[in-house]
Amino acid sequence: MRGGKAARSALLRWGVLAVAIGAWQLATRTHTSVYFPPPSEIARHTHNLWFSGPPTHAFLTPEATENILPSLARMTTGFALAAAAGITLGTALGRSHRAYALCNPALQFARAIPPPALVPVFVVIFDFGTQMQLASIVFSAVWPVLINTAEGARNTDPLRIDVAAVLRLTTAQRLWLLFLPSALPRIFAGLRLSLSLSLILMVFSELLPGTANGIGFTLTDAQSRSDLLTVWAALVLLGALGYVLNTGLLAVEKRLLGKGRPA
């Protein structure tokens, strides 16, 4: 029963996407425009550009290994650092109402700063390159995780905290058995936001001078050469990567939290 319902839901979602792509294809065939190529041409170009390599290289072309893999490495590294820092600091702040009240204005101030405004600062500190790119990703992606983790830890049931005190649980045991499980739904809510920000900031960091590879670099290079098919191929690739990564994170969330405890 559940399997049939899930299959119908998936079929409906993919059906809507198929209808949208079909409408796009029909519109581009009816009204020819160099700025909006047909989806069939974009798909063909995407395959030839990145996924027509030999099976021994997972069908990746040299263009893909030189641009997609470095971008994914930057994004995953920045996301992992932001997640680790956000969960650690958020749990520490959430355990103390006084510490959270004292730090909250500074947190809200820092998270409100647009990432592009910090580029000159990061350039002075790190210069152009991988360190500057990672710094821009981590600084902006850490806030959703940190604040959601702190809020989740603050909402730990006081009765459980009292029981832990009676049982004389250690600090590590309280973190592992009380605060982290209580904050886990909010942590995953922050991780989903942070993942989206990491992908966006990965592209933004690769648009800056001093970058020699990456999807963002491919995007700007294609734009400078008026290669619109490559521009659209990069946009489609970014959308697909975002969907796949978010689906994977949702699967982990469902596995840890269960279907009955949505974030």
N, C-alpha and C positions, 0 to 999 in steps of 0.2 A: 504493500500500500504506500509506504513512505518512498520506496524506490521509484514507483510510478509517478508520484507527485513531484519528486525531485527531477525526474526525467522530463516531465512536462514543463516544469519551470525553466530548466536549462534550454529546452527546445524553444520556448517562448522568447527567452533572452537572445539567443543566437538568431532566432527568426527576425526579431526587430533589427538586429545589426545587419542581417542579410538584406532586408528591405531597404534600409538606409543606404547601403552600398549600391544596391540595384538602382535606387533613385538617383544617386550620384552619377552612376555610369550612364544612365539614360539622359540625364541633364547635360553631361559633358558631350555626349554624342549629338545632342540636339543643338546646343549652343557651344560651338567650338571656341575654346579660350586657352591660350598658352599658359595662363596662370593657374588653371584648374584642369590638369590632365586627368584622363579617365582612371579609375581605380585599377583596371586591368593593366594599364601601362605602368602605374606605380608599383604594383605587385611584381611585374616582370622585371622592372629595373631593380627593385629591392633584392630579388633573388639573384640576379646576375651580379649585382654589386657586392653582396655580402655572403650569400648562402649557396653559391655554385661551386664551392671548393671540393676537393677530394674527400671521400669518406674517412680516410685516415686522419684528417684534420677536422672531423665533425662537420664537414661540408662548409667550413668557414673559408672564405677567400683571404688572401693576404691583406686586402683592404679592411676586412672585418677584424683580423687579429691585430692590426695596427691601430684601429680606432675604437671598436666596440669593447674589446677586452680591457684596454687602459681605462676607459670610462667606467666600466663596471668595477674595476679595482678601486678607483677613486671613490665611487659612490658607496660601495660596501664598506670600505675602510672608514670613511667619514661617518656613515650611519652607525657602524659598530662602536666607534669612539663616542659618538653622541649618545647612544643608548647606554653604554657602560657608565659614562659620566652622569647622565641624567638620572639613571636608576640609583646610583650610589649617593649622589648629593640629594636627590629627592627623598629618599628613604631617611637620610640623616636629618633633613629639615622637617619631614613629616612627623618624626618621633617627638619633636619638641615644639609645642605651640608658640612658645616665646621666640625661639629661633626663627620659626616661619614668619611670625609677625614682624620681626626686625628685618628680615631679608626680603620680604615680599615686595616693598617698594623698589628696591634695587633690581629684583628679578623682572618686575613689570617694565621698568625703564629699559633694561638691556634687551628684552625680547621685542620691544617696540622699535628698535633701531633697524631700518631697512638694510639688508645685506649689501646692496651696492654702495651704500654710504660708507661702509667700513673697508672697501677695497683699498683706498689710499693708505689706511693704517696697516693693513695686512701686507701691502707691498713694501712699506718701509721696514716692517719687522721681518718679513720672510723673503722679500723679493719675489719676482715672478717665478712660478714653478709649482711643483707638486705640494710643497709645504703650504704655500699660500692658498692653493685650491682646497686642500684638506681643512685648513683653518676656517675658510669661509663656509664650508659645508658644516663643520662641527658646531661653529658658533651659532648658526641659525637653527640647526636641526636639534640641538640639545634642549631647547626650551619646552617644547610640547611634552617630552618625556619627563623632564625634571618637574615641571609644575603638576602634571597629572599624577606622577608618582607621589609627590608630596601630599596632594589632596587625598589620594587613596590611602596613604599611610595615616593621615590625620583622622580618617573615618573608621579606623579600627575600633571594634566594639570595646567600650571601656570595661565591660564585665569580663571579657577575655583577658584584658590587661591585668585586672585585679586577680584573676585566677592564676595567671602566669607569675604574679608577684607572690601569691601564696605558695605556689609550687617551687618558687625560687629558681626559675629558669634563668639561664645565663643570657647575656646580651645577644650572643650569636643565636641562641635558641629562640629568643623572642623575635629577632629579625626573620629567621627562617620559618617559624611556625605561626607567627601572628601578623607582622607588618607586611611582609612580602605577599602572602596569600590575600590579605585584605586589599592591597594596592594593585594586585595583578590585573583586574579588569581595566582599571584606569591606566595602568602601564601600557597595555596593548592599545588602548585608545591613543595614547601619546605616541607609541611606536608607529602606528599607521600614518599619523600626521607627519612624523619625522621622516618616514620613508619617502613620502611624496615630496617633502622639502629637500631631501637629499638628492633626489633625481633632478629637481628643478635647479638646485644650486650647483650640481655637477655640470649641467649644461651651461649655466651662467659663468662658472669659473673657466670653462674652456673657450668662452667667447673673448676672454681677455688676451692682451698681447703676451707673448712669451710661450703660448701653447702651440705644440707641434703635432698633436694628435688628439683623438677623441671625437665623440659624436658632435659635440658643440663646435669643434674646430671644422669638422666636415660640413656642418651646416653653414657656417660663415664663409668657408672657402667656396662652397657651391653657390652661395648667394652672390659672392663677388664675381663669379664666372657666369652668372645668370643660368646656372644648371638647375632648372626648376624641378626636374624629376628627382634629382638627388636631394633637394630640399624637402620635397614631399616624402621621399623614402626615409629620410632621417626623422621627420615628424611621426610617421607611422611606426617606425622602430621604437621611438621613445614612448609612444602610447602603448605599444605591445609590451615593452619592458615594464612599464608601470603596472599594467594589468597583471602580468605574470608574477611580479614581486609582491604585489598586494594580495593576490590569491594565495601565494605561498605563506605569507604572514597570517592570513585569516585561517589557513589550515592548521598552523601551529597554535594559534589562539584557540580554535575549536578543540584541538587535542588536549590542551592544558586546562581550559576552563569548562569544557563541555557545552552542549547545546543549550543547557538550561541557564547559563550564566553569561549572557551577552555583555560585552564591554560597554 
